Amino acid sequence: MSCKKDEQPKLTIATAANMQFAMKEIIQTFEKETEIACEMVISSSGKLTALIKEGAPYDIFVSANMKYPNELYKSGFTLKQPEIYAYGKLVMWTMRKDIKLSFEILEDKHIKNIALANPKTAPYGFSAKEVLINKDIYHKIENKLVFGESVSQTNQFIASGVAEIGFTAKSVVMAPKIKDNNNWIDIDPDLYSPIAQGIVILINRKELLHKAKKFNEFLISSKGKEILNNFGYSVND
């Protein structure tokens, strides 16, 4: 996603894939209020962390967990300690109207592919695996699992029908384009560890630090929280 003002360097926001749709709206609102031009780079939190360590010119990292922002903080890549901006929620999702979603259906012989993000690099994939283990069905359906590089690729597997069913972030199914045309259920939050999502300011480009601070402040402001809440995230008052 790009913005209008080309004469000034854009604030680059490295964004975990689960935040893709919410972040688009957050950026649009932030740009209107501040006239600070932004662009978004989307990938899994783990991959973005690796790119940041390699010197990618990002100004803000909006992660799907606290592990990776804390890792960057300890390694000296950030202005200050990360803070939690929201708690994510996990859902089971299908585009098939003939499928009644449940954990039992995952074992059905007619379900050939079940999508989730890579548990090693994508926090929502880790949570999905945690759910399947806690439901004691991971080993029963392991041969059906297809792994996306991020939540974004996982969504493509589900939306295209490559996977009949998948696990994704609630923020995805709450997106305006998808909201009225899908079949999903919430996953009991007791089945997975809380998905505390962190934001951190990076010190790559010192000339943009003041703009990065403004974005950080906006994300955790009442307006930012309202948008996050509309996309299914839990936010602290």
C-alpha positions as CSV (number, residue, x, y, z in Angstrom):
1,M,0.0,0.0,0.0
2,S,1.4,3.4,-0.9
3,C,0.5,7.0,-0.1
4,K,0.4,10.2,-2.0
5,K,3.3,12.4,-1.0
6,D,6.4,11.3,-2.8
7,E,8.7,14.2,-1.9
8,Q,9.1,13.0,1.7
9,P,10.3,9.6,2.7
10,K,7.4,7.4,3.8
11,L,7.0,5.9,7.2
12,T,7.4,2.2,6.6
13,I,5.4,0.0,8.8
14,A,6.4,-3.7,8.9
15,T,3.1,-5.4,9.6
16,A,2.3,-9.0,10.7
17,A,-0.1,-10.6,8.2
18,N,-3.0,-10.9,10.6
19,M,-3.0,-7.1,10.9
20,Q,-3.2,-6.5,7.1
21,F,-6.8,-5.3,6.9
22,A,-7.0,-3.4,10.2
23,M,-3.7,-1.7,9.4
24,K,-4.9,-0.5,6.1
25,E,-7.7,1.4,7.9
26,I,-5.4,2.6,10.7
27,I,-3.0,4.0,8.1
28,Q,-5.7,5.8,6.2
29,T,-7.0,7.4,9.3
30,F,-3.5,8.3,10.6
31,E,-2.6,9.9,7.3
32,K,-5.7,12.0,7.2
33,E,-5.1,13.3,10.8
34,T,-1.3,13.9,10.5
35,E,-0.5,14.2,6.7
36,I,2.3,11.7,7.4
37,A,2.7,9.4,4.4
38,C,3.0,5.7,5.1
39,E,3.5,2.4,3.4
40,M,3.0,-1.1,4.7
41,V,5.2,-4.2,4.3
42,I,3.3,-7.5,5.1
43,S,4.8,-10.8,6.1
44,S,5.0,-13.2,9.1
45,S,6.4,-11.7,12.3
46,G,9.3,-14.1,12.2
47,K,10.3,-13.2,8.6
48,L,9.9,-9.5,9.3
49,T,12.2,-9.8,12.3
50,A,14.9,-11.6,10.2
51,L,14.6,-8.8,7.6
52,I,14.9,-6.1,10.3
53,K,18.1,-7.8,11.7
54,E,19.5,-7.7,8.1
55,G,19.0,-4.0,7.9
56,A,15.6,-3.6,6.2
57,P,14.6,0.1,6.3
58,Y,11.5,-0.2,8.4
59,D,10.4,2.4,11.0
60,I,7.7,0.6,13.0
61,F,7.2,-3.1,13.6
62,V,3.7,-4.2,14.4
63,S,4.0,-7.9,15.4
64,A,1.6,-10.7,16.1
65,N,3.3,-11.5,19.4
66,M,5.7,-10.0,21.9
67,K,8.5,-12.5,21.4
68,Y,9.9,-11.0,18.2
69,P,9.6,-7.3,19.3
70,N,11.3,-8.2,22.6
71,E,14.0,-10.0,20.7
72,L,14.7,-6.9,18.6
73,Y,14.7,-4.7,21.8
74,K,17.3,-7.0,23.4
75,S,19.4,-6.9,20.3
76,G,19.4,-3.0,20.2
77,F,17.2,-2.5,17.1
78,T,14.5,-0.5,18.9
79,L,14.0,2.9,20.5
80,K,12.4,1.5,23.7
81,Q,10.7,-1.6,25.0
82,P,7.7,-2.9,23.0
83,E,4.2,-2.5,24.3
84,I,1.1,-4.6,23.8
85,Y,-1.4,-2.9,21.4
86,A,-4.0,-5.7,21.2
87,Y,-4.8,-9.3,21.8
88,G,-5.6,-11.4,18.8
89,K,-8.3,-14.1,18.4
90,L,-8.2,-17.3,16.4
91,V,-11.0,-18.6,14.2
92,M,-11.7,-21.7,12.1
93,W,-12.7,-20.6,8.6
94,T,-14.0,-22.1,5.3
95,M,-15.4,-20.7,2.1
96,R,-17.5,-23.8,1.6
97,K,-21.1,-23.2,2.5
98,D,-21.8,-27.0,2.7
99,I,-19.3,-27.5,5.6
100,K,-20.5,-27.1,9.2
101,L,-17.4,-26.2,11.1
102,S,-16.3,-28.2,14.1
103,F,-13.2,-29.9,15.4
104,E,-14.9,-33.3,14.5
105,I,-15.2,-32.4,10.8
106,L,-11.4,-32.0,10.6
107,E,-11.1,-35.8,10.8
108,D,-13.7,-36.3,8.1
109,K,-12.3,-38.3,5.2
110,H,-13.8,-35.7,2.7
111,I,-11.6,-33.0,4.2
112,K,-8.3,-33.3,2.4
113,N,-6.4,-30.1,3.3
114,I,-6.4,-27.9,6.5
115,A,-4.5,-24.7,6.3
116,L,-2.6,-22.9,9.0
117,A,0.4,-20.5,9.1
118,N,3.9,-21.9,9.7
119,P,4.0,-22.4,13.5
120,K,7.8,-21.7,13.5
121,T,7.5,-18.1,12.1
122,A,3.9,-17.1,12.4
123,P,2.3,-16.6,15.9
124,Y,-1.2,-17.5,14.7
125,G,0.2,-20.7,13.2
126,F,1.8,-21.5,16.6
127,S,-1.6,-20.9,18.3
128,A,-3.5,-23.1,15.8
129,K,-1.1,-25.9,16.4
130,E,-1.5,-25.4,20.1
131,V,-5.3,-25.7,19.7
132,L,-5.0,-29.0,17.7
133,I,-2.6,-30.4,20.3
134,N,-4.9,-29.4,23.2
135,K,-7.9,-31.0,21.4
136,D,-5.8,-34.1,21.0
137,I,-6.2,-34.3,17.2
138,Y,-3.0,-32.9,15.9
139,H,-1.4,-36.3,15.3
140,K,-4.7,-37.6,13.7
141,I,-4.8,-34.9,11.0
142,E,-1.1,-34.0,10.7
143,N,-1.0,-35.4,7.1
144,K,-3.8,-33.0,6.0
145,L,-2.1,-29.9,7.2
146,V,-0.8,-27.3,4.7
147,F,1.3,-24.5,6.0
148,G,1.3,-20.9,4.7
149,E,4.3,-18.7,5.1
150,S,2.1,-16.3,6.9
151,V,-1.5,-15.8,7.8
152,S,-1.9,-14.0,4.5
153,Q,-0.8,-17.0,2.5
154,T,-2.9,-19.2,4.7
155,N,-5.9,-17.0,3.8
156,Q,-5.2,-17.5,0.1
157,F,-5.2,-21.3,0.6
158,I,-8.6,-21.1,2.3
159,A,-10.2,-18.5,-0.1
160,S,-9.0,-20.3,-3.2
161,G,-10.3,-23.7,-2.0
162,V,-6.8,-25.3,-1.9
163,A,-7.7,-26.0,1.7
164,E,-11.3,-26.8,2.6
165,I,-10.8,-25.5,6.1
166,G,-8.2,-23.4,7.9
167,F,-7.2,-21.4,11.0
168,T,-6.7,-17.7,10.7
169,A,-7.0,-14.4,12.7
170,K,-10.4,-13.1,13.5
171,S,-9.4,-9.8,12.0
172,V,-9.3,-11.4,8.6
173,V,-12.9,-12.6,8.6
174,M,-14.0,-9.2,10.0
175,A,-12.5,-7.4,7.0
176,P,-15.2,-5.6,5.0
177,K,-14.6,-7.5,1.8
178,I,-14.9,-10.9,3.5
179,K,-17.3,-10.2,6.4
180,D,-20.6,-11.0,4.6
181,N,-19.4,-13.9,2.5
182,N,-17.9,-16.6,4.7
183,N,-18.4,-19.3,7.2
184,W,-16.3,-19.2,10.4
185,I,-16.4,-20.0,14.1
186,D,-14.5,-18.6,17.1
187,I,-12.0,-20.9,18.8
188,D,-12.3,-21.1,22.6
189,P,-9.5,-18.8,23.9
190,D,-8.8,-21.4,26.7
191,L,-7.3,-23.7,24.0
192,Y,-4.4,-21.4,23.1
193,S,-2.1,-19.0,24.9
194,P,-3.1,-15.3,24.8
195,I,-1.9,-13.7,21.5
196,A,-0.5,-10.5,22.9
197,Q,0.6,-8.4,19.9
198,G,3.4,-5.9,20.3
199,I,4.4,-2.7,18.6
200,V,8.0,-1.3,18.7
201,I,9.7,1.7,17.2
202,L,12.8,0.8,15.2
203,I,15.9,3.1,15.0
204,N,17.0,2.4,11.5
205,R,16.1,5.8,10.2
206,K,16.6,8.5,12.9
207,E,15.2,11.2,10.7
208,L,11.8,9.5,10.8
209,L,11.8,8.8,14.6
210,H,9.4,11.6,15.4
211,K,6.9,10.4,12.8
212,A,7.3,6.8,14.1
213,K,6.5,8.0,17.6
214,K,3.3,9.7,16.4
215,F,2.2,6.5,14.7
216,N,2.9,4.5,17.8
217,E,0.8,7.0,19.9
218,F,-2.0,6.8,17.3
219,L,-2.2,3.0,17.3
220,I,-2.7,2.9,21.1
221,S,-5.0,5.9,21.2
222,S,-8.8,5.6,21.5
223,K,-9.2,6.0,17.7
224,G,-6.6,3.3,17.0
225,K,-8.2,1.0,19.6
226,E,-11.7,1.6,18.1
227,I,-10.5,0.3,14.7
228,L,-8.7,-2.6,16.3
229,N,-11.9,-3.5,18.2
230,N,-13.9,-3.3,15.0
231,F,-11.6,-6.0,13.5
232,G,-12.1,-8.4,16.4
233,Y,-9.1,-7.6,18.5
234,S,-9.3,-7.2,22.3
235,V,-7.8,-3.9,23.5
236,N,-7.1,-2.7,27.0
237,D,-9.0,0.4,28.0
